[in-house]
Amino acid sequence: QVQLVESGGGLVQPGESLRLSCAGSGFSLDNYAVGWFRQAPGKEREGISCISRRDRVRRYADSAKGRFTVFRDNAASTVFLQMNGLQFEDTAIYYCAAVSNAPGGCTLGSPTEYIYWGQGTQVTVSS
């Protein structure tokens, strides 16, 4: 069974960091571009970052630039999202998603461009 499994979410204070992980189960994630999305209550799901299959392309939403870093360990079939300087507005459920072929290496466009999705991990930033 093909599935993605996210982990690493939690409750942190403003300014702290978290590292999210996205692991492929039942397939090799290194053949897929991976995107990170988040959805806050009452808001649409938005693309935060993505990484191409061979790590030649990395993209970030403006809200993530300078604070978040996406990287992958293909040997471990895992993609990571390092989030530093977390802020209240980063509170959301974070999802990873995968697609075998993505225009331009990876895309932060419509979530419908991705085929496989994880169950999500909650990130809460609160003082």
Order of alpha helices (4+ residues) and beta strands (2+ residues): beta-beta-beta-beta-beta-beta-beta-beta-beta-beta-beta
